[in-house]
Amino acid sequence: MDVINALGRRKASVARVYLKKGKGAITINGKDQKVYFPTPILQYKLIQPFEATETLDQYDVTVNVDGGGVNGQAEAVRLGISRALVKINEEYKPALRAEGLMTRDPRMVERKKPGQKKARKRFQFSKR
């Protein structure tokens, strides 16, 4: 097995994930995961697929991610890791699907409409 690559998306974030055998190091945009995602919740999102498949500390992960905010980026990376694990071993898919990690979240920001302040908010209406 050499390098397995997969793509993960969430909102405006796109993560290109490269997985290879290793000791469990996760590098995001050239930085360690604890530097790039300092909060424990975001760090947990990255290791969720490995915990679901019981493959913690077996693969090194390199990620290029851009666009969106920190939460969207973390979830894009999570989807990319899940897809890469399924490419390695198809038997991981039911466990990942049960955790909800194989589903691409389709929710996107609604566009702003003309004649309105935001997507749904209207300008103030005056009767008189």
MARLOKOL-951528 format. One line per 10 residues: number of its first residue (from 1); for each residue x, y, z of N, C-alpha, C. Coordinates in steps of 0.02 Angstrom, whole numbers, plus 50000, padded with zeros to 5 digits. Atoms other than C-alpha are relative to their C-alpha. Layout:
residues N
NUM) X Y Z X Y Z X Y Z ~ ... $
This chain:
residues 128
1) 50042 49940 50000 50000 50000 50000 50044 50062 50000 ~ 49964 49936 50000 50069 50169 49952 49953 50054 50027 ~ 50041 49944 49975 49975 50334 49971 49929 49995 49971 ~ 50071 49999 50020 49783 50334 49966 49976 50072 50008 ~ 50026 49932 49994 49700 50500 49928 49924 50001 49993 ~ 50073 49991 50003 49520 50558 49952 49984 50073 50010 ~ 50022 49931 49996 49420 50718 49949 49942 50006 50049 ~ 50055 49987 49954 49309 50789 50086 49978 50072 49993 ~ 50026 49932 50006 49195 50940 50074 49949 50013 50054 ~ 50051 49978 49952 49088 51038 50197 49992 50075 49992 $
11) 50012 49929 50013 49007 51207 50162 50048 50025 49946 ~ 49954 49974 50051 49144 51306 50072 50069 49970 50006 ~ 49934 50030 49988 49288 51197 50135 50011 49939 49956 ~ 49980 50059 50039 49380 51071 50026 50065 49973 50030 ~ 49941 50031 49970 49504 50948 50103 50023 49943 49956 ~ 49968 50055 50036 49623 50839 50002 50040 49960 50051 ~ 49971 50041 49947 49674 50695 50116 50044 49946 49969 ~ 49954 50052 50023 49825 50580 50089 50017 49956 50060 ~ 49992 50048 49946 49836 50423 50197 50055 49950 49982 ~ 49950 50052 50010 49986 50307 50216 50016 49967 50067 $
21) 49981 50036 49939 50048 50178 50342 50048 50043 50041 ~ 49957 49960 49958 50130 50261 50492 49982 49992 50073 ~ 50009 50002 49927 50119 50305 50676 49943 50044 50025 ~ 50057 49961 49978 49965 50416 50678 50009 50075 49999 ~ 49988 49927 50005 50037 50588 50636 49950 50031 49952 ~ 50047 49964 50044 49910 50711 50565 50028 50069 49987 ~ 49972 49936 50021 49980 50858 50467 49950 50036 49955 ~ 50048 49961 50039 49865 50995 50402 50033 50064 49976 ~ 49968 49943 50032 49932 51125 50280 50071 50012 50028 ~ 49931 49995 49977 50109 51088 50341 50008 50009 50075 $
31) 49996 49990 49927 50066 51110 50526 49972 49938 50035 ~ 50027 50055 49960 50030 50984 50664 49926 50015 50014 ~ 50072 49990 49989 49844 50956 50698 49985 50041 50063 ~ 50013 49964 49937 49858 51026 50876 50015 50075 49992 ~ 49986 49930 50015 49928 51189 50805 49945 50029 49956 ~ 50050 49976 50048 49803 51203 50661 49930 50003 50030 ~ 50064 50001 49965 49650 51152 50764 50013 49997 50075 ~ 49980 50000 49929 49688 51207 50944 49946 49974 50049 ~ 50052 50021 49953 49519 51161 51022 49992 49924 50000 ~ 50007 50073 49995 49492 50982 51085 49942 49971 49959 $
41) 50058 50025 50038 49322 50966 50998 50019 49989 49927 ~ 49980 50006 50070 49398 50997 50826 50052 49944 49992 ~ 49950 50054 50003 49544 50879 50865 49965 49932 50004 ~ 50037 50063 49994 49418 50744 50915 49967 49982 49933 ~ 50033 50012 50064 49327 50765 50748 50048 49966 49951 ~ 49951 50029 50046 49489 50718 50658 50013 49927 50014 ~ 49985 50070 49984 49515 50555 50752 49938 49956 50004 ~ 50063 50038 49998 49331 50502 50750 49999 49940 49952 ~ 50002 50058 50046 49348 50393 50592 50047 49944 50022 ~ 49952 50051 49977 49501 50304 50666 49972 49963 50060 $
51) 50030 50033 49942 49408 50269 50829 49944 49953 49979 ~ 50056 50041 50023 49256 50202 50736 50025 49935 49967 ~ 49973 50059 50035 49366 50081 50635 50055 49965 50040 ~ 49947 50028 49957 49489 50044 50778 50067 49997 49965 ~ 49936 49996 50035 49638 50099 50672 50041 50060 50025 ~ 49965 49943 49972 49705 50235 50788 50075 49986 50000 ~ 49926 50004 50002 49894 50266 50766 50026 49948 49951 ~ 49976 50046 50052 49907 50154 50612 50016 50036 49935 ~ 49991 49964 50063 49906 50286 50474 50024 50071 50013 ~ 49980 49929 50001 49994 50452 50443 49954 50036 49951 $
61) 50046 49962 50041 49879 50585 50372 50031 50067 49981 ~ 49979 49934 50024 49930 50734 50265 49940 50031 49966 ~ 50061 49967 50025 49794 50860 50223 50017 50068 49972 ~ 50001 49932 50027 49780 51012 50110 49927 50022 50004 ~ 50069 49977 49993 49624 51109 50161 49998 50075 49990 ~ 50010 49928 50005 49559 51280 50111 49927 50016 49992 ~ 50068 49976 50005 49401 51383 50112 49961 49989 50064 ~ 50044 50008 49942 49269 51407 50246 50033 50017 50066 ~ 49975 49987 49932 49293 51418 50434 50031 49938 50031 ~ 49964 50055 49967 49379 51306 50561 49956 49938 50007 $
71) 50044 50058 49990 49227 51195 50596 49986 49965 49934 ~ 50011 50030 50066 49188 51168 50412 50062 49964 49975 ~ 49937 50033 50020 49371 51128 50379 50010 49935 50037 ~ 49992 50061 49960 49377 51002 50522 49953 49945 49975 ~ 50048 50050 50023 49221 50914 50458 50016 49977 49929 ~ 49979 50020 50067 49287 50915 50279 50058 49949 50005 ~ 49945 50046 49989 49447 50831 50341 49974 49932 50025 ~ 50030 50061 49973 49343 50704 50439 49969 49957 49945 ~ 50030 50037 50055 49245 50656 50283 50053 49971 49953 ~ 49945 50024 50042 49406 50642 50181 50035 49940 50030 $
81) 49968 50056 49966 49486 50527 50310 49955 49938 49997 ~ 50047 50055 50003 49329 50419 50315 50000 49967 49931 ~ 50000 50027 50069 49327 50401 50125 50065 49964 49984 ~ 49935 50032 50012 49513 50359 50122 50003 49932 50035 ~ 50001 50064 49964 49489 50223 50254 49958 49948 49964 ~ 50042 50047 50038 49350 50145 50150 50036 49976 49938 ~ 49960 50021 50058 49467 50144 49999 50050 49946 50020 ~ 49952 50049 49976 49593 50047 50104 49966 49933 50014 ~ 50035 50061 49982 49467 49922 50173 49925 50013 49997 ~ 50072 49991 50010 49286 49910 50115 49959 49980 50062 $
91) 50036 50024 49940 49237 49824 50280 49991 50055 50053 ~ 50007 49945 49952 49256 49990 50374 49936 50039 49988 ~ 50056 49957 50020 49106 50066 50283 49940 49995 50047 ~ 50058 50002 49955 48964 49999 50395 50011 50035 50067 ~ 49984 49967 49936 49051 50059 50554 50001 50076 49993 ~ 49997 49928 50012 49083 50231 50480 49931 50028 49985 ~ 50068 49977 50016 48906 50244 50411 49957 50003 50063 ~ 50038 50001 49937 48834 50199 50582 50014 50062 50042 ~ 49981 49939 49965 48929 50347 50656 49980 50063 49962 ~ 50020 49942 50042 48866 50460 50514 50059 50035 49969 $
101) 49939 49969 50025 49041 50491 50448 50009 49994 49925 ~ 49993 50009 50073 49013 50438 50267 49953 50046 49961 ~ 50049 49958 50033 48876 50565 50230 50028 50070 49988 ~ 49979 49932 50017 48920 50727 50140 49943 50046 50021 ~ 50051 49955 49975 48824 50864 50232 49984 50052 49945 ~ 50015 49958 50058 48733 50958 50091 49983 50072 50017 ~ 50023 49933 49982 48686 51113 50191 50051 50053 49982 ~ 49957 49945 50021 48758 51270 50113 49966 50066 50019 ~ 50027 49934 49986 48735 51456 50143 49952 50019 49944 ~ 50050 49978 50049 48578 51520 50057 50022 50067 49971 $
111) 49976 49939 50032 48613 51658 49931 49957 50060 50020 ~ 50036 49938 49987 48564 51839 49961 49958 50016 49938 ~ 50044 49983 50055 48415 51892 49856 49997 50076 49990 ~ 50006 49928 50012 48396 52062 49772 49937 50029 50031 ~ 50058 49968 49969 48279 52184 49859 49991 49979 50072 ~ 50001 50022 49931 48317 52105 50028 50067 50014 50033 ~ 49940 49984 49963 48443 52139 50165 50049 49941 50000 ~ 49960 50062 50001 48504 51957 50177 49960 49947 49962 ~ 50034 50052 50038 48444 51788 50113 49925 50000 50014 ~ 50071 50001 49982 48279 51795 50209 49976 50065 50031 $
121) 50020 49937 49967 48281 51959 50305 49983 50053 49947 ~ 50021 49948 50046 48187 52100 50219 50020 50069 50027 ~ 49990 49932 49977 48216 52287 50226 49939 50020 50042 ~ 50054 49979 49955 48111 52377 50358 49943 50030 49958 ~ 50060 49978 50037 47933 52408 50297 49966 50056 50038 ~ 50034 49944 49969 47848 52573 50329 49932 50009 49967 ~ 50068 49992 50027 47659 52592 50311 49988 50072 49978 ~ 50014 49930 50014 47661 52781 50312 50062 50038 49979 $
